[in-house]
Amino acid sequence: MNNLLPLPVLLPMFGAALTMLLGRRPRVQRAVSIVTLVAVCAVAGSLIWITDTQGVQSLWVGAWAPLGVVLVADRLAALMLTVASLVTLFVLIYATGQDEEEVRRETPVSIFHPTFLLLSAGVSDAFLAGDLFNLFVGFEVLLFASYVLITMGGTGERIRAGSIYVVINLVSSLLFLTALAITYGATGTVNMAQLSLRFGALPHDVTIGIQLLLLVVFAIKAAVFPLSFWLPDSYPTAPAPVTAVFAGLLTKVGVYAILRTQTAIFPDNPLTDLLGWAALATMLIGILGAIAQSEIKRLLSFTLVSHIGYMVFGIALATQASIGGAIFYTAHHITVQAALFLVAGLIERVGGSTSMDRLGGLAATAPVLGVLFFIPAMNLAGIPPLSGFIGKLGLLMSGVDVGTPLAWSLVVGSVLTSLLTLYAVAKVWNRAFWGTPVLGPFAPDETLPDDAARAGKLPAVMVGATAALVALGLTLTAVAGPLYGYVDRAAAGLLGNAYLEAVLSGVGR
């Protein structure tokens, strides 16, 4: 079964090549992209069952152990692959619902589909990477694709925001290469399982230096405070499908890298205090930034930053319960945040803007849109019995169990953040969905130009894809019991030796 491991990477790469060749046949191109991602979803779902029943799966590509590239799937990687592939599939379907004029202006098909599939391949490679260099390659593939996607359309605003995004990620990539060089020079390997054994023989200050450098790299990619300043200015300018997949996945790959390296490479020195204070600052400063916004996409971007803090909270406590809570919350947040950004795209289509100063009455003019916003917004705020509440409750209980002053600070900070999140999404609801109906920048009695009138339409495909993503978030609530058992087993595996044994033996367990 370990021969399945390359498929989540290879299928999107082959799909990207094929869709590039089909650039003049957009319908066939869209069909190829959807079929490719459906196949990736099937493989990822199979890996969930395989890793839960048979244990960690590893594959030395070309059978070049221990010098070759190793792909590894455990419960954590399989869950992240499955959720990520489902989200990318629904976002892609949403993108196919845009009319031809909007496609040409916002997401040119001949470029969008190959680049989107390449992004999916990079995300999958990062989740399956068993060594730091392959993790670097996964990051670079997804970042290369993201550079194209974030500047798609070529407007001045997107180019400016994209420039910030590109520069920040080039700096983080340079730091990652530096960390790789130092690590290889000190240990003779970049394989994570081997590093967990060899770091013990190094001087403590060398190990700490490498660990801090890797944490800085991944904190930039995950948008952990104070390295999150770039995100709210970069994400809101991109087209809605691009923003949704960025918000859902890219920062979570950074969180995944922190979790993987902390448990696989540095299990005896998790730097809990540093990560804990960073998590607390990320939660509070991010949500304070959100409540100060009057533009929906920027508000959601700040909530994205804030809720990364919950995931780092779980990693920082470094217990089985807290890591299980962090994994559950990461899966939940991928679906909810992506859904909210798709809804923001629909709001812009109906209202002509995402500025709350120019919106109102959407609950009356587009009641379906009101439902699609309300459910994931309440889920993000952690209202019982939704999955956001379940994930937060697990993290809070783990913090109480640890009982240190830092853990209690994180508990209090997370409760406050949840309340402020509720205030932020309630503000969007009150200003954009209640009140006097307004369409874009026009007063109700004004005659609307053709573009604004067309903006009021809600294509069934776009609404259906958004509804499917909202339903996926509700599914996590419905299966919360079995899923929480799964993530608890995943956390136990991360804190045990199964990953190390599977990689070094070269056989799946």
NUNU-557886 format. One record per residue: residue in one letter; x, y, z of N, C-alpha, C in turn. Coordinates in steps of 0.2 Angstrom, whole numbers, plus 5000, padded with zeros to 4 digits. Each point is the difference from the previous one (the first is absolute). Last residue first. Layout:
! residues N
aXYZXYZXYZ/...
//
This chain:
! residues 509
r502250015043499749975006499350025001/g502049994978499550035004499849965006/v502550034991499449964999499450035003/g502450075002499850004993499449964998/s501350065021499949934998499949994992/l500150215011500749975001499949934997/v498050125002500450034995500749975000/a498449935015499749984993500550034995/e500450045023500149934999499849994992/l499650225009500749985000500249934997/y497750065005500350044995500749984998/a499049925020499849964994500250034994/n500350065024500649984996499849974993/g498650185017500349945001500549994995/l498550195001500550005006500349935001/l498550034982500550054999500550005006/g498149865000500549984995500650055000/a498150055013500449955003500649984995/a498550154991500450035005500449955004/a498449924985500550034996500550035005/r498149915010500549954998500550034995/d498350145006500449985006500549944999/v498650074983500550055001500449995006/y498149864995500649994995500550055001/g498150025013500449945002500649984995/y498550184996500450015005500449945003/l498549974983500550044997500550025006/p498049885004500549964997500650044998/g498350145009500249945005500549964997/a499050174987500550035005500249945004/v498450024980500549945002500550025005/a498450164993499649945001500449945002/t501050214996499750005006499649945001/l501150034980500549995005499750005007/t498750054981500149935001500549995005/l499550224994499549975005500149925000/g501450124986500150025007499549975005/l499749964977500649965002500250025008/a498350124988499849935003500549965002/v500550214990499750015007499849935003/l500849994978500650025005499750015007/a498549974982500349945002500650015005/a498850194992499649965005500349935001/t501150144984500150035007499549965005/a499949934978500749995002500150035007/g497950054989500149935002500749985003/v499650224991499649995006500149935003/m501050054979500350035006499749995006/v498949924981500649965001500450035006/a498050114992499949945004500649965002/p500050274996500049944996499949945004/l499250255004500449955004500049934996/k499650294995499849934999500549965004/g500150244999499549975004499849934999/a501650134987500349985006499549975005/r499350114979500349934999500349975007/a499450224999499449965000500149934999/a501850165000499749995007499449965000/d501050044979500449965004499849995007/d498850154985499949934998500549955005/p499250245010500349984994499949924999/l498250145014500649965001500349994993/t498450195012500049964995500749964999/e498850105023500450024995500049954994/d499050005023499650034995500450024993/p500949905021499549964997499650034994/a502650075004499450005004499449964997/f502749944996499450044997499450005005/p502349895000500050075002499450044998/g499649745004500650034998500150075002/l497749935004500449964995500650044998/v498249985022500450054996500449954995/p497950005021500349974994500450054996/t499650025026499750024994500349974994/g500349875024500050074998499650014993/w501449775007499450045002500050074997/f501849864994499449964999499350035003/a502350105002499949984993499349974998/r500650085022500150054996499949984993/n499849855018499550065001500150054995/w501449814999499349984999499650065001/v502250025005499949994992499349994999/k500650015022500150074997499849994993/a500249815012499450035001500050074997/v502049885000499549974995499350035001/a501650075016500250024993499649984995/y499749935022499850074999500250024993/l500649795007499350004999499750084999/t502349965004499849984994499350004999/l500850055021500150064995499949984993/l499849835017499550055001500050064995/s501749845000499449974998499450055000/t502150055010500050014992499449974997/l500249985024499950074998500050014992/v500549795009499350025001499950074998/s502249934999499649964995499350025001/g501550085016500150034993499649974995/v500149905021499650065000500050044994/v501349805001499349995001499650065000/l502350025000499849984993499249985001/s501150055020500050064995499749994994/w500449825014499450035002499950074996/a502049874997499449974997499350035002/l502150095008499950014993499449964997/p500549975023499850074999499950014993/t499749755006500550055001499750074999/g498849784996500050045006500550055002/v499149804985500850015001500050055006/d497849944993500449945003500750025001/v498750164990499849995007500449955003/g500250024977500350065004499949995007/s498949854986500749995001500450055003/m497750044996500149955005500749985001/l499550154983499950035006500149955006/l500049934977500650045002500050035007/g498149884992500549965001500750035002/l498150134994499949975006500649955002/k499950114979500250045005499949975007/g499349884981500750005000500250055006/i497749974997500349945003500850015000/f498750184991500049995007500349945003/g499950034977500550055003499950005007/s498649864988500649975000500550055003/l497450035007500449994994500749985001/p497850045014500549945000500549994995/p499950215011499849935001499449994995/i501850194995499449995003499849935000/g502050134991500049955005499449995004/a500850154981500050035007500049945005/l500049944978500650035001500050035007/n498049914992500549955001500750035002/m498250144994499949975007500549955001/a500150084979500250055004499949985007/p499349864982500850005002500250055005/i497650004995500349945002500749995002/f499050204989499849995007500349945003/f500150054976500550045005499949985007/l498649914984500649974999500650045004/v497750075001500149935003500749984999/g499450204989500050015007500149935004/l499750004977500750025002500050015007/v498049954991500449945000500750025002/p498450174998499949965006500549945000/a499950234987500349944999500049965006/t498950215000500149994993500349944998/a499650055023499350004997500149994992/a501950005014499649955003499350004996/l501650174997500149944996499649945002/g500250255008499449974997500149934996/g502050175001499550005004499449964997/l502750134995499549944999499550015005/r501950144997499750004994499549954999/d501550035019499750064999499650014994/m501349805005499350015004499750075000/s501649884981500050055005499350005004/t500649874980500049965006500250055006/s498750024974500550025005500149955005/g498349994983500550044997500650025004/g498049855005500050075002500550044997/v499749774994499450025001500050085001/r502049884998499750004993499350035001/e501449995019500250054995499649994994/i499649845016499750065002500250064995/l500949784996499250014998499850075003/g502149955006500050014993499350004997/a500349955023500250074999500050024992/v499749775007499450055001500150074999/l501849854999499649994994499450045001/f501450005018500350054995499649984993/l499449885019499850075001500350044995/a500549774999499350014999499850075001/a502249935006499950004993499350024998/q500549975023500250074997500050004992/v499249805011499650065002500350064997/t501249794997499350004997499650075001/i502149975011500149994993499450014996/h500049985024500150064997500150014993/h499749795011499450045000500150074997/a501949855003499549984995499450044999/t501550055017500350024994499549984994/y499549945023499850074998500350024993/f500549785008499350014999499850074998/i502249965007499949974993499250014999/a500750085021500350044994499849974993/g499449885020499650054999500250054994/g501449825006499449974997499550064999/i501950055012500249994993499449974996/s499750035023500150074997500149994993/a499949805013499450035000500050074996/q502049885005499649974995499350034999/t502050165007499749945003499649974994/a501250224999500449944999499749935004/l499650264997499949965007500349934999/a500050154981500550025005499949965007/i498649974981500749974999500450025005/g497850085000500049935001500749975000/f499850234995499849995007500049925001/v500150084978500750005004499949995007/m498150014988500349944998500750005003/y498650195003499749945004500449934998/g500650214989500250005007499749945004/i499350064978500749965000500249995007/h498250144996499849935002500649954998/s500250244996499849995007500049935001/v500350074978500650005004499849985007/l498250014986500449954998500750005004/t498550185002499849945004500449944999/f500450194987500350015007499749945005/s499350014977500749995000500350005007/l497750064997500149925000500849995000/l499450224998499849985007500149925000/r500450114979500550015005499849985007/k498449974984500649964998500650015005/i498050145002499949935002500649964998/e499950265007500049964994500049935001/s500250175017499450014997499949964993/q501649975025499950014993499350014998/a501049965022500150074998499950014993/i499949795011499450045002500150074998/a501849844995499449994997499450045002/g502150025011500050024993499449994996/l500249905021499950085001500150034993/i500449775001499350025000499850075002/g502349924998499649994994499350025000/i501450015019500150064996499749994993/l499749835017499850065002500150064995/m500849774996499350005001499750075001/t502449974998499649994994499350015001/a501350005019500050064997499750004993/l500249805012499550055004500050074996/a501549834992499349984999499550055003/a502350025005499950024993499249984998/w500849945021499950075000499950024993/g500449775002499450025004499950085000/l502049904990499449994996499450025004/l502050025012500050044994499450004996/d500249855018499950075002500050054995/t500549764996499350025002499850075001/l501949854990500050075001499350025001/p500949774998499550034995499950075001/n501649795005500250075001499450044996/d500249764999500250015007500150085001/p499349914979499549995004500250015008/f500850064975500150035006499549985006/i499949914977500750015001500250035007/a497749934994500549954997500750015001/t498250155008499949945003500549944997/q500150234993500050005007500049935003/t499750044977500750005002500150005007/r497849994991500449954998500750005002/l498550185004499849945004500549944998/i500350204988500250015007499849945004/a499350004978500849995000500250015007/y497750044996500249924999500750005001/v499250214998499949975007500249935000/g500250114980500550025004499949985007/v498449954984500649964998500650025005/k498050125001499949945004500649954998/t499750214989500250015007500049945004/l499249994978500750015000500250025007/l497649934994500649955000500750035002/g497850124999499849945003500749965001/a500050214990499850015007499949935003/f500550014977500650035004499850005008/v498349944985500549955000500650025004/a498450174996499749945004500549945001/t500550194986500050025007499849945004/v499849974977500750005002500150025008/p497950014989500249935001500749995002/a499150234997499749965005500249935001/p501750184990499349984998499849955005/a501850185009499949944995499349984998/t500750165017500050034994500049954994/p500149965025499450034998500050024993/y502049905011499549964998499450034997/s502050135009500149964994499449964997/d500250145020500150044995500049964993/p499949895022499450044998500050054994/l502049865007499449974997499450044999/w502350065009499950004993499349974998/f500850015023499850074997499950004993/s500749825017499449994996499850074997/l501849935016500249994993499449994996/p500350025025500050064997500150004992/f498549845007500350065002500749995003/v499149844981500050005007500350075002/a499549884978499850075002499950005007/a500949824986499449995003499750075002/k502150004989499549964996499349995003/i501850095013499850054995499549974995/a500849865017499650055003499850064995/f501649834994499349975000499550055003/v502350065000499849984993499249985000/v501050035021499950074997499849994993/l500649805012499450035003499850074996/l502149894996499449974996499350035003/l502050085010500050024993499449974996/l500349935023499850074999499950034993/q501149795004499249995002499750074999/i502449984998499649974994499350005001/g501350075018500050054995499749984994/i500149855018499650065002500050054994/t501549824999499449984999499450055001/v502350065005499949984993499349984998/d500650035023499950064997499950004992/h500549805014499350035001499950064996/p501849824991499950055005499350035001/l500149764989500250064998500050055007/a499149774997500850005001500350074998/g497649954998500249995007500750005001/f499050024978500050065004500249995007/r499749814985500650045000500150065004/l497949874997500549965004500750045000/s498250094989499749995006500549965005/l500450034976500150065004499849995007/q499449844985500749995001500250065005/a497950004991500049955005500849995002/m499450164984499850025006500049945005/n501750074980499449955001499850015007/v501950104989499450045001499449965001/t502949975004499449984997499450055001/g502350025009500149954994499449984997/t500550165019499849935002500149954994/a500650245001500149985007499949925001/g499750124978500750005002500149975007/y497850014992500449954997500750005002/t498650175008499849945003500449944997/i500350224992500349995007499949945002/a499050054980500750004999500449995007/l497650044999500249934997500849995000/a499150215007499949955005500249934997/t500150174985500550015005500049955005/l498250014985500649974997500650015004/f498150105007499949935000500649974997/l499950234999500149985007499949925001/l499550104979500750015001500249975007/s497750014995500349954997500850005001/s498750175009499949945003500349944997/v500150214988500450005006499949945005/l498650024981500749994998500550005006/n497750055004500149934999500749984997/i499450235003500049975007500149924999/v499850134980500650025004500049965006/v498049974987500649974997500750025004/y498050115007499949925001500649974997/i499850234996500249995007500049925002/s499350064978500750015001500249995007/g497849994994500349944998500850015001/a498550185003499949955006500449944998/r500150164983500350035007499949955005/i499049944980500750004999500350035007/r497750014999500249935000500850005000/e498950214996500049985007500249935001/g500050084978500550035004499949985007/t499249834982499850075002500550025005/g499949784988500450054999499850075002/g499249764999499650054998500450064999/m500949825016499649994994499550054999/t501749965018500050064996499649994993/i500149835017499950065004500050064996/l500549784990499350015002499950075004/v502249944994499650014994499350015002/y501549945017500250074997499650024994/s499749785010499650065004500250074997/a501149804992499350004998499750065003/f502149965008500050024993499350014997/l500249915022500150075000500050034992/l499849775004499450035002500150085000/v501949874996499549984995499450045001/e501650015017500250044994499549994994/f499849875020499850075001500250044994/g500649784999499350005000499750085001/v502349955002499849994993499250015000/f501049995021500250064997499750004992/l499849805012499650055003500150074997/n501549834995499449994996499450055003/f502050015012500150024993499449994996/l500149925022499950075000500150034993/d499049755004500650035001499950084999/g498349844996500349975006500750035002/a497550084987500750005000500349975006/l497650044993500349935000500850005000/f498650205000499749965005500449935000/a500650164984500250025006499849965006/d499349954978500749995001500350025007/s497850064993500049935001500749985001/v499750224994499749995006500149935002/g500650064978500550025005499849995008/a498549954981500649955001500550025005/s498250144996499849945003500549955001/l500450204987500050015007499849945004/l500049984977500650005002500150025008/l497950014989500249935001500750005002/f499350214995499649985005500249925002/t500850104981500450035006499649975006/p499149954979500749965001500350035006/h497950104995500049935001500649975001/f499950244994499749985007500149925001/i500550114979500650005005499749975007/s498650014981500649974997500550005005/v498050115005499949935001500749974998/p499750245011500049974993500149935000/t499050175018500449945000500049974993/e499150225003500249985007500549945000/r499050104980500250065004500449975006/r498949854985500650034996500350065005/v498149885009500649964999500650034997/e497950115000500450015007500649955000/e498650004981500350065000500450015007/e498849804996500550004996500450075000/d498649915022499950014992500650014996/q500049855023500050074998499950004992/g500149805013499450034999500050074998/t501949855005499749994993499350034999/a501250025021500350044995499749994993/y499349875019499850065000500350054995/i500849785001499350004998499750075000/l502149975010500150004993499350004997/v500149995023500250074998500050004992/f499649795010499450055001500250074997/l501749845001499549984996499450055000/t501750035016500350024993499549984995/v499549925022499950084999500350024993/l500349775005499350025000499950074999/s502149935004499849984993499350014999/a500950045021500350054996499849984992/v499449855018499650075001500350054995/t501149795000499349994998499650075001/l502349995006499949994993499350004998/m500550015023500150064997500050004992/l499849805013499450045001500150074997/a501849844998499449984996499450055001/a502050045013500150014993499449984996/l500049945023499950074999500150024993/r500249775006499350035000500050074999/d502049914988499749975006499350035001/a502049974980499350025002499949975006/v502350074983499749975006499350025002/l502349994981499350025001499749965006/v502750054991499549965003499350045001/v502450004984499550045003499549955003/g502649924999499550034996499450045003/l501949875010500250064997499550044996/p500249785013499750065004500250064997/a499049844986500150015007500749995002/w498650004978500750035001500150025008/a498149924984500349955005500750025001/g498350124987500649974997500349955004/v498750155015499950014992500649974997/w499049945024500650034997500050004992/l498049995019500249984994500750034998/s498049945022500650044997500249974994/q497950015020500249974994500650044997/v498749945025500350054996500349964994/g497949885011500650045003500350044995/q498049854998500649974999500650045003/t497750075002499949935001500749974999/d499850234997499649995006500049935002/t500950084979500550025006499649985007/i498849954980500649965000500450025006/w498150134995499849935003500649965001/i500350214991499750015007499949935002/l500650024978500650005005499850015007/s498450014982500349935001500550005005/g499250204993499549975005500249935001/a501350124985500150035007499549965005/v499849954977500649985002500150025008/a498250094988499949935001500649965003/c500150234994499549995006499949935001/v501250054981500450025005499649995007/a498849984980500549945001500450015006/v498750184993499549955003500549945001/l501050184990499950015007499649955003/t500349984976500650005004499950005007/v498250054986500149935001500749985004/i499550234995499549975005500149935001/s501350114983500250025007499549975005/v499549964978500649965002500250025007/a498250124990499949935001500649965003/r500350224992499650005007499849935002/q501050034979500550015005499750005007/v498649984981500449945001500550015006/r498850194993499549955003500449935001/p501250184989499950015007499549955004/r501750024979499449965001499850005007/r502050104992499550024995499449965000/g501949945014499850075002499550034995/l501149775004499350014998499850075001/l502249925006499949994993499350014998/m500450035023500450054996500049994992/t499049845015499650064999500450064997/l501249805004499449994995499650064999/a501750005017500350004993499549994995/a499349995022500250074999500350004993/g499449795009499450044998500250074998/f501649865008499949984994499350044997/m500750055022500550024995499949984993/p498549935018499950074998500650024995/l500249775007499450024997499950074998/l501849935014500149994993499450014996/v500050025024500550054997500049994992/p498749855013499750075002500550064997/l500749764998499450024995499750075002/p501949875011500150054995499450034997/l499749825016500350065003500250054995/l499149774998499650054999500350075002/n501149795003500050024993499550064998/n500149875021500450065000500150034993/m498849795005499650065000500450065000/
//
